[in-house]
Amino acid sequence: MTDPTAIQPSELDQFPDRDPEETAEWRASLDAVTKAAGPHRAAYLMRRTLERAEAGGLALPKLLETDYVNTIPTAAEPTVDGDEAMEARITAWNRWNAAAMVTRGSKHGVGGHIATFASAAWLYETGFNHFFRGKEGDGSGDQLYIQGHASPGIYARAFLDGRLNETHLDNFRQEAGGNGLPSYPHPRRLPWLWEFPTVSMGLGPLSAIYQARFNRYLTSRGIKDVSQSHVWAFLGDGEMDEPESTAALALASREGLDNLTFVINCNLQRLDGPVRANFKIVQELEAQFRGAGWNVIKSLWGNAWDELFQLDTTGALVRRLREVPDAQVQTYQTRDAAYIRQDFFGADPALAEMAKLLSDDKILECFHLSRGGHEARKVYAAYKAAVEHKGAPTVILAQTVKGFTLGQGFASKNANHQMKKLTTDEFKQMRDLLELPISDAQFVDGVVPYGHPGTDSPEVRYLQERRAALGGPAPARRTHAPAPLPAPAEKAFTSFDKGSGTQNVATTMAFVRLVKDLVRDKQTGKRWVPIVPDEARTFGMESLFPSLGIYSPKGQTYEPVDRDQLMYYKEAKDGQILNEGITEAGSMADFIAASTSYATHGETMIPFYIFYSMFGWQRTADQMWQLGDQLGRGFLIGATAGRTTLTGEGLQHADGHSPVIAATNPAALTYDPAFAYEVAAIVRDGLRRMYGEAAPGEDPNVFYYLTVYNEPLPQPAKPAAPGVDEGIIKGLYRFNTAESAGLSPAADAPRIQLLGSGTAIHWTLRAQKLLAEEWGVASDVWSATSWTELRRDALEADAALLRGEERVPYVRQVLHGAEGPVLAVSDYMRQVPDQIAQWVEQDYSSLGADGFGLSDTREAARRHFGVDAESIVVAALAQLARRGEIKASDVKEARERYGL
């Protein structure tokens, strides 16, 4: 018979057992407990032992799950530093007004969400009363990422403290007439209140992590000490299914971001039903966060459960709580005591005996009302433990009931996310439950009244005193304009005006050279934040590694393999570059934090984020919309741009549409520069507009998107003609004429205007030469630096005409009188140059790279899409033939000559 205490061969590992006899004794003890007290007792002892080992710092694998109970027992809860009864009254007023605001708005059909704040009220109120630091004290205060659907509760609190009035509340979701409140946290719509857009679910948690990380970056680089700022992210348990929600958990723990706390409102419901109907979302999230290295605090049960846990001498209650799926917990919330006795307690004889000691009222109190997220003491204890924990970020898993205090018709119902109003009777029941002094007479014509205890009431004085002690109102966004940054020396920009001579230079490299000069500026150089999601070497940025350093909170704890090279890989605690690895989403979150530092911390930073253009807007356009909402400023650089310039990479890498996506973002100024001097001019104008002295009527809260190319080509000198600088910024200028290009056309030669953007202008210039030398056609070449800005100017001109103002679109002004038709060419789908078609007075046509990309040489790809020089020639001849200016046979001859 096999000795059960003996180590089996399958259990041997590479570490020799120096005392097999002691090991056998431990094993025998475990077997004895299992035999004498049962497997549940043995498992309990093992969990407690492992927890003790973990607390003692022993190097053991961590438990991924703990029991389905509170992390902090009642006996260990600290005393709440405040007046709990007063805070309950304040919370009651806020609950009422949040529900009233949405219900009143529903009469106008604008909707709103009631149930989320009802479940999370204490999660917010406890923070506002005791933890969230405002911006009027020392430092920058805390950063609050408010759950989007909870916005009515935040507005209700701002109403109570005097920052909003009844007119504001009545204009919830009705912004067009002024004095309106946006549906969710939108800084662009309410810039004095909201800091962070969060309702595009998943972006809040991702952004919060990188905001906490950027806070450390600012402190480490000596820009500003924000070490006292704490980032709080309020999230829904259903929201955690978004991949962005958990994408950066390892980063947060790896870098020890103990300035970060996630508060996950675990009401077990998402928009249409249970989050984990047949499972337990709290346990799943605990395992996920603990596995990623986070400190996890569970606040699941209220004080009413203490009696039940004291009666649980066999562990049957804890076991039952672990095994009941979330959807059944939701059902208990809506059923009577008899059902709960039978279904919950009746599942185990020990629990059935326990239930005999409990009254129906006690059972209903526990299963209907008592949750850790609904009791101020529980939440306070969790928050205090979170801010005091060092070395890792903390997540608080707070169990709540969705629709709490709104009545049994609301609480835990699958449809409550879509339930937008309460009836008058339901409001009266809510009033009685919350013990609010609102009379029946105040319900006039069935309209629910707002409630306010008075501007000089004890509640308002208490609320304002608590906020004053914590540094002022919250949430709040600093809206003062930052001091303009001094402009860098002109030399950095004008050095590109002479061109590159015989040297071929890609516009990507031109941009990097420009940045190298700008970061050396003594006044503003330190404010540049280079961001790259790996492949910095692809973009020629490795020269910045040793001079600027790559940010790492640990510095460089190793000897780099390329230490003997001039451009070695250098990490530093005060490094300037954020090299994020392969994560465009993380890099965009970096960019958002840096681009809004002027408001968050009162420190202007100049981020530029360089990426494969195909993997920028296509992957992270939602974050770029978030960036626009958050009023971010900076430079997005789409490198290796265009459908045909990235040789050999093919369909998944060939970008023919990023300017189309970018054009949908009102805050994005999209440019497709062709030449190095254009890149310099655009960056210089961006620095002026976003960080210097914006012109009257210019919004500085924009960001620039520049496409740059990896194709080394001759960089010409900047033309000396007037209007070039204006044209570069506005989107179009004449680069040359047939005459200035030395092509000597005949006086009566047919003429065409060729518009090219980005790398396409080089094929256009070759086509200009072919047209002149082989077909006797004169052509002028225009550089279209921004099709999108031309279109926006034209749309503004159209709007002005509707107001009775005379205004001619810029594109029509500059092309006015230009002889012949217009042919526009880009390395993108035709939709990009076609943005301006309706405002061009000449006959207009375009060429572009529509469809999927493919792997081949640049020349073959351009021939495939019909955008190479020869294709441009044939298209130009066809336009002229349609106008009767050349013979139709010339078009056929050209097609045959060029093999089209």
N, C-alpha and C positions, 0 to 999 in steps of 0.2 A: 504493500500500500504506500502511495506517495505521501511524504511528509508535507503537510500544507504550509508549514513555516519555512520550508527550504526554498531557496532562490532557484527558480526554474531557468533552464538554459535560454528560453525566449526573453527573459528579463535581464540577462547579462548586458552590460554596456562596457564602454571603454575605460571606465573609472574603476579601479580595483577597490574592493570593500576591505578596509583595514580592520574591521571588527565584525565579521559575519555573525558572531554569536549575539552581539547587541542588536544587529539588524533583525535577526530571527525573533528576538524577544519583542521588538516593536510589532512585528507582524503577528505574533501570537496574541499580543494584547488586543490588536484590532479584531482578530478572529473571535476572541473571547467576548468582547463587547457586542459584536454582531450576534453571537449565539445567545448571550444572556439577555441583552436589552433590545435586540432587534436591529434591522438594517437602518431604520430611520435614526435611531440614537447614534449608531456608528457614524452615519453620514454627518450628523450634527457635530459630533466631536471632531471629525476631520475638517469640517469647514471652519470651526472655531480655531483649530490648531493652525490651519493655513493662514487665517486672518491674523492671528497672533504673530506668525512668522513674518508676514508681510509688513505688519506694523513695526516689527523689530528690525526691519531692513535686511532680512535674510534673502540671499539671492535665489529665490524660488520662482517658478512660473506663477503668475498672478491668477487668482480666481477670476473668471470672466463674469460670473453671476453670483449674487448674494440672494438671501431669502427675500420674498416679496413683502418686505417690511421697511419701516423707516430706517435710514442710516443712523440718524441721531435719535436715540430713545428719549421719551418724555423727561426722564430724570436728568438727562444731560443738557436739556435746552437752557440757554441763557435767559436771563430776565430781559424782557423787552424794555428798551430805553425810551419810554414815552407813555402816553395816555392811551391805553388800548380802547377804552370806551369811546373816547373822542375820535380815534382813527376809524372805529366802526361806523360812527355817524357820518364822517366824511365819505367813507366808502359807499355808504348807503345812498347819499346824495348823488354821487358819481354814477352808481348803477342806474338810478332812476333817470337821470338826465341823458345818459347814453341811450337808454331804451326809448325815452321820449323823443329824442332828436331823430332817430331812425324811423320811428312810427309816424311822426309828423311829416317827415320827408316822403314816406311811402304814399301819402295822398297825392303827391306830384308824380308818382311813378319812378322816382329815382332810386328807390331801394336802399340797401344798407345791410349791415350785419349786426345782429344783436347778441347772438349766443357766445361768440368768442370772448368778448370782454367780460360777459357775465361769468364765464368760467375762470378767467384770469385776473379778476379785479384785485384780489389780494396780492398776486404776484407783482403787480405794478404799484399798488398803494404802499406796500411795505418798502419797496425800493425808494419811492418818492419821499416817504417820511423818514427814512433812516440811512439810505446808502448812496443814492445817486447824487454825485457831486455836480453842482452847477458851474457856470462859466464866469461868475462874478467873484469867485474866490481866487486863491492862488492857482497858477497853472492853467490848464485847459479844461478842467472838469472831466466828467465821464462822457463816454460815447454810448448812446442808447439806440439800439436797433429794435424798434418797436414792431411787433407783429402787425402786419398791415390791416387785418380784419378787426383788430382791437382799437382802431383809430377813434371810434365814437367815445370810448372811455377816456382817451387822452384829451379830446375836445371838451368832454364834460368836466374834467379836472381844471382845464384852462378857463372854463366858464366860472367855476367856483372861485378860482384865485384872482379873477378879474381881468384876465388877458383876452377873454372873448365875451360877447354879450349875446342876448337872445336872437338878435338879428343874424349874427354869425351862425348860430346853431340852426336857425330856420333856413339858412342858405347852404346847409350841408348837401354836397353833391350838386350845387347849383352855382357855378362860378362865373358864368358869362356876364352877369350884371354887376359884378363887384361885390366885395364883402362876403364872398363865398368860401366854403371850406372844401378842399379836395377830398375825394372819397377815401384816400389812403395817404400814407406819408409821402408827399411829393415836395421836395425842397424848391423846385422851380415854381410851384404854384403857391407855396406858403413859406417863403424863405426865412422868415423870422422864427418859425417854430420847428419845422422838420429839418433834420440833418441828413438822414439816410433813407433812400427809397428801399422798401423791403417787400412790397406785395408781390413782386415776381418771385415766387417762392423758390428757395434754394440759394438765391443771390445774397440774402441777408447773412446767413451763417458763413458763407464763403468770404464775404466782404469783411465781416467782423473779425475773422481770424487774421486777415491781412492788415486790417486797421490796427489791431493789437501789435502785430509784428512791425508795422510802419512806425508806431509809437516808439518802439525799442530802437528802431533805425535812427529816428530823429535824435533820441537821447544819446545813442552811441556815437553819432557823428558830431555831437556838440552843437547841433542846430538849436535845439531847445530841450530842456529837461522836462519831459512829460511822464516821468516815472510814476507819478501819483495818479495818472489817468487810468481808469478801469473801463474796459469795454464790456457792455452787457448786451447780449443778443437774446431776444425773446422769440421763441420759435414754436411751431406746432408739431405734434408728434407725427401727423400725416406729412408735414413738410419735409421731414427727414428722409422721405423716399426719394426726393430729388437728388440726383447724383452730386450736384454741387454742394449740397448740405454737408456731406461727409467727406468731400474730396480732399480737404486740407487738414483733417484731424491729426494726422501724423506730424505735419509741419508744426502745428501748435504745441504738441507735446515734445517733439524733438528740440524745439527752441525754448522750451520751458516758459511758455507764455502764461504765467500766473497773473497777468493783468487782464485776463479774459474769463468771462463766465457765460456759459450758455444756460438759459432757463427754458426748458422744454415743457410746454403746457400739455401734459398727457391726459387729455379728456377722452382719449381712446377713439375719437371720431375724426374722420376727415370730411370731405365735402358731401359725400353721398352715403356714407355708412361707416362701419367700424374700420379703424386703421389695420388691425390684425384680428379679424373676426375669430379665427380658430387658434390664435396664438396670443402671445403677450408682448405688446410693443415695448413696455418698460424694460422687460428682461432682455429683449433683443437689443435695445439701445444701450443698456448697461454693458452688455458684453462687447458691443462695438466700440464704445468709448473707452472702457477699461482696457480692451485689447490694443487700442491706439495710444494708451499711456495717460489718459485723463483721470483726474480725480472725480469720482462719481458720488453724488449725494442723492439719495432717494427720499422724497417726502410724499408718502403715499396715503397715510391714514391719519385721521384727526384724533383728538383726545378721547372721543367716545369709544374708540377701539381698545384703549388701554385695559379696560375691564376684561374684554374678550381674550386678549393676549395673556393676562394674568391667569385666566382659567385654563389656558392651553398647556396643561402639564405634560401631555404626550406628544406635542408637536403636530397634532392633527390639523389644527387651524392653519398653521403656516404651510403645511403640505397642500391643504385644500386651496389656499390662496394662490399657490404656485400653479396648480393644475387647472383652475377655472379659466377658460378662454375669455378674452376681452369682450366679445359680443355678449357673453352670458352675464358678465359684470354689468354691462349696459342694460341688460334685461332686468336685473335685480333692481336697478334704479327706478323702474317703472311698475314693479309688481308689489303685492301686499306681503305682509309678514308671513302669512300661511304658506305662500309659494316659496319664500326664501327658506323657511324652516324645512320644507320638504326637499327642495332642490339642492340647496347649499349644505345645510346641516345634516340632512338625511343621508348624505353620501358616505358617512363614516359613523360608526356606532359611538365613538368618543365624542364627535361633534353633536350627535343627537342628544347625548346626555348633557352636554354643555348648553344646548338650546333650551333645555328644560329650566335652566336658571335665569333665562333672559325673558323679559317682557316683550310684547309686540312693539311697544314704543321704543325700547332699546334697540331692537333689531332694525327698525325703520330708521332710527337716528344714525346708526352705523352705516347702513347700506344706501340710504338716500341722501344724507347730509354730510357725514363726517369724512372729509378728504384732507390730505395734507396740504394741498394747494389752496384750501379755503379757510385756513386758520392762520392768523397773523403770527402766532408764536412759532408755528412750524416753519413758516416761510422765513421769518426773522432768523431762526436758528440755522437754516440752510444757507442764507445769504452771508451770515456772519462767518460760518465755517468756510465758505467759498473765498471771501476776501482775505481770510487769514491763512489760507493754504498757500504754501510756497513750493516752487519748483515745477509746477504743472498747471495747466488750465483746469477749470472745474466745469462740470455739467451738473445741473440740478434737474432731476426728473420729478416734476410735481404733478401728482394725480389730481384731477379736477373733474367736474361734471359740466359738460357743455350745456349752456342754458341755465346754469345754477341761479336760483332765486327768481327765475322767470315763470315758475309754476310747472306743475306736472305735465301740462300740455306742451311744454318746451323741453324740459330737461331730458337729455340723452336720447331724444328722438332723432332718427336718421335724417329727417327732413329739416332739422332746425337751422341748418346753414342757409336754407332758402326761405325761412320764415322771417318776414321783414317787419312785423308789427304785432302788437298786443291789442286785445280788445279793451274797452273801458273797464269791464269787470276784472279782467286779468291785471290791469294796472292797479285797481283798487286792492286786489289781493296782494300784489307786490308791495304796495304802500303799507299795508297792515303787517306784512312779514318784516319789512325793513323798519317799521315803526317811525314813519316819516309824518310830519305835521302838515299833511296836504288834505284839504277838506273836499267833500264831494262837490261843493259849490264851485270849486275851481275848475271843474271839468265843464267848460262852456261849449255848448253845441257839439259835444262828443270829442272835443279836442283835448288831448292830455296836456296838462300844464307843465312847464319847467318848474323845478324846485330850487330854491336858494334860501339859505338860512339868514341872509343879510350880510352886507359887506363888512359890518363890524361885529358879526356874530362870533362866539367862541370857536366855532369850527373854522371859519375863514382866518381868524387871527392865528389859530394853532397851525393851520396849513402853511400860512405865510411865514410864521416864525421858524417852522421846521425847514422850509426851503431856504430861508435867509441863513440859517446855521450851516446849511450844506452848500452854500455858494450861489444861491439865486434860483430862478425858475428853471424847470426842466420838463420836457425837452425844450431846447432852445438852440438856435443857430446864430452864430455871430454874423451880422450882415454888414458891418462896417467895411468900407473899401480898404484893402491893404495899400500901403504906401507903394507907389510905382517903383519898380526896380530900375536902376540906371541902365541905359542901353549899352550893350557891349561896344567895343571899339569898332569903327567902320571897317577897319582893315580885315577883320575876320570874314566879312561879307564881300568886299570888293576884290578880294584876291582871286575870285573866280571870274571876274569880268573880262580878263584877258584871254580866257580859254586855256586849253591844255596843250596847244601847239601840236607836235607830232605824237604826243602820248595819248593813248586810248584810256579813258577813265569811265567807269560805270557810275551812274548817278547814286547808287548805294554808297560807293566809296567816297563820292563827293560829299554826301551828307555826313559820313563818319569823320572825314577830314574837318568839316565845318564844326562839328561837335567837339573835336579835339581842341580846336582853337577856343571855342566858347567856354569850355570847362576850365581853361587856364585864366579866364578873366578874374581879376583879384576881387571884384565886388560881387559878381553873380555866379562865378564858376562853381562854388560849393553847393548852389541850389539846384543844379542839374541832377536829375535822378535817371540814370540809364537803366532800362529794364529790358531784359531779353529772356525768352523762354528756351534757352539752350541754342546751340548753333551760332553763338556770337562770332565764331571764326568764319562761318559762311558769309557773314556780313562784314568781315574785315575789321572786327572790333577787338581782336586779341591784343592790339597795341595798347588798349585802355586798361588791360588787366593789371600790369605792374604799376602803372601811374595812378590809377584811381582805386584799385583794389575791389574785390568782390565782398560784399557784406556777409559776415558770418558772426553770430553772437559768440562763437568759441574762438574766433580768429583762425589761425592756421596751426593745427596741432600735429602736422605731418610735414615731411620734406617733399615738396612737389617733384614729380618725376621729370619735369622739364626745367628744373632749377638752374641748369647751366645755359638756358636759352635767354635771349634778350627779352622776349615777350612771354615770360613764364606765368603760370597760373597762380595768382596771389589772392588769398583770402585774408580778410582783416576785420577786426571788430568795428573799425570805423570806415570800412569799405564803402564806396559810393555806388557801385554797380549792384543791381539786384538781378542775379542770374538764377532764374527760378527752376531750371530743369524743364522737362517736357510738360508744361502746363500753360496753355494759353489762357485758360480761365483764371489761374492763379496770378499770372502776369497782369491780366486786366484788373484784377482786384488790387494788386499793387498800384497800378496806374491810377485807379479811382482814389485810393487813399492819398497818394502823393498829389494828385491834381486838385484835391479839395482841402489840402492842408492849410491853405490861406484862410479858410473859414474855420476848420476844425481846431486848429492850433494857432491861428494868427501868424503863420509862417508860410510865406510864398515859396513853393518849390516848382521846378520846371521839369516835369517828367517827359521823357520820350521812350516810347515802347516800340521796339523794332521786331518785326515778325515776318514769316512767310505770308505774303498778302492773302494767299488762298486760305490760310488757317487763322485769319484774324476775324474779319466780319462774318465769314460763313460760320465759324464756330461760336463766336462770342458776341454776336450783334445785340443780344439781350442785355449784356453787361454794358455795351456802348450806349444803349438807350438809358440804362441806369446812370451812366456817366453824365449824359446830357441832363437828366432829371436832377442829379446831384450838383449841377453847375460846375462840373470839372473843367480844368484848363490844362492843355498840354499838347504834345505832338505824338500822333500815332503814325508809324512809318511802315507801310506795306512794302516790304522788300521782296526781291525776286518776283516782281510784279509782272502782269501781263499774261496773255494766253500762250504766246509763242517764244518767250525769251528764256525760259528755264529749260534748257536743252535736255532731252532724254527723260525727264521726270514723268511727263505724261498727265493723264486725266486727273488724278487725284491732287496734283500739284499745280496744274495750269489754271491760273486765275483770270477769268474773262469777265467777272461780274462784281468784284468788290466795290467799284464806284457806284454800281446800281444800288447795292444794299446801303452804302454810305449815304447816298442821296436821299434815302428815306428818313434820315436822322436830322432834324432841324438844327441841332447844335453842332453838326459836323461840317467843317469847311473842307471840301474835297478837292485836292489838286493832283494833277498828273503831269508834273514838270518833265520837260524833255532834256534840259541842259543844266549843267552845274550852277550857272549864274541864276537860273530860275529857282533852283532849290534854295540858294542863299537868300534871294529876295523874299521868298515866301516865308522862310523861317524868321527873317528880320521883321517882316510885317506881323507875323504871329506873336513875336516877343513884344512888339509895340502894342498890339491890340489887347492881348491877354494880360500882360504884365507891366506895361508902361502907361502911356497916355492914350487911351482909346479916343477916337474922334467922336464928336457929338452924334448921338443916334446909334453908335456902334455898341453892340452887346459884348462885353469882355468875357462873358460866361459861355465860351465856345471852345471847341478843340479842333485841331487841324489834322486831316488825314492826307498824307503824301504818299503816292506810289513812286517807288524808286526801283531801278532795274540793275540786274547783275551782268549786263552785256557791256563789255568795255568798248567804247566808241569815242571818236574825236569830239572834244568839247569845244564848240566855237566861242569866239569872243562875243560879248554882249553888244548888240547893235547900238549904234550911237543915235539912232533916230528918236525923235521925241515921242513920248507916250508909251515907251517900252515898260517902264516901271509900273505905270498905272495898269497897263494891259496885263502884265504878269499877275497882278493881284486880282484884277477884275475878271480875268479868265481868257483874254484873247488879245493878241497884237500881231502885226505883220512882221514876220522875221526877215523876209526879203522879197524882192520882185524879180521878175525874169531879167530885168536890166541890171539891178544891183548884184545879181548872181553872175553877171558877165556872160549871159547866154545870147545877147544881141538878137532879139526877135525882130522879124520884119514889122514894119509899121502897121500893116493890115493883118497881122497874124491873129487867128482866133485866140481868145484868152479864157483861162479858167482860174478860179481861186481854190487852192488846196489847203485845207485845214487839217493839221495833224497834232496829236497829243502824245506825250511820253515818248517812248522809243519809236513809235510809228512815224515821227517826223523825219527820221533818218531815211525810211523807205520813201517818204513823200519827197524829200530833197533829191533822191536818186530818180524818182519818177519825173520830177521837174526837169531834170537834165535830159532824160530820154524823150520827153515830150518835145523839147526844143530841138534837140539834135536829130531826132529820127522822124518827127511828124510836123515840125514847124509850128508847134503850139506854144504860146507863151503862158506861163503860169506864175502866180504869186503864192508864196508859202506863208501860212499863218501858224503860229504856235498857240494852240488852245490849251492853256494851262489848267482850266477848270470849266468843263461843260456844265457842271452843277451850279457853280456860282453865276454863270451866265444865265442859266434858267431862272434861278431865284431872283436875280435882278429884273428879269423880264416879267416874272409873276408880280413883283412889287410894282412895276410900271403899269401892268394891267389893273391892279387894285387901285392905283392912283387915278387912273382914267375913270374908274367907276365913281370915284369921289369928286370928279370934275377937275382934276389936276392934269396938266399937260406934262407928260413925261415919256421920253423915248427910251426903250431898252438899250443898254450899252451895246449889245451884240449888233443891233440894227444901226446904231450910230457909227461904229467902227467899220462895218461892212458897206455902209451907204456909199453908193457910187462905184463900188468895186466892179470891174467889168467882167461879164461872163457868169456862168453858173458857179455853184459852190459844191465841192466834193469834200466830205469830212472823213477822216480815217483815224482809227485807234486800234490798239491791241486788245480791245474789249468787245463785247457784243454790241451790235449796232444801236441798241437802246441807249448806250452811253452818249454818243454824239447826237443821236436823234432828239435828245432833250431840248435842243435849241431850234429844231427845224421850223416850228410855226412862226418864229420871229425873224427868220432870215428872208429878206425881200427877194433875193435871187432864187433861181431854180436850185433846189437842194437835193442832194443824195448822199449816201454814206456807205462806208465799208467797215466791216468789223469781223471779229472772230467769234461768231455764234456757234453754239454746240459744245460738246465735250472736247477737252484737250486730248492730245495724243503724244506718244513718244517718238521723237525724230529730231533731226537737226533743225535749227532755227529757220533756215532757208526752206526746207521741205514743209515745215509746219505753216509758214507764211503762204507758201504756194497753195497748200491744202485749204486754208481758210480764205484765200483770195485777197490777201492784204499786202502782198509783196509789191515791189516797185512796178513790175510788169503788169500786175493785176490793176494797180492804180492807173497806169497808163491806159489800159483798155477801158476801164470804167470812165475815165475822163473823156476819152474819144467818143464813147457811147453817148455821154451827156451832150457833147458838142454836135454829134450827128443828129440827135433828136431835135436840136434847135436849128438844124440845117446849116451849121457853120462849117462842117466838113462832110466828106462823102461817107455814106454808110459802108462802102467797100473798105474804107480805111480801118474800120473797127474789125471787120473780118480778117483783114490782112494782119492786123496786130495780134489777134488771137492766135493765128497760125504761126506767126513769127516767134511768139513767145511760148508756144506750146501749151496754151490754155485750152 
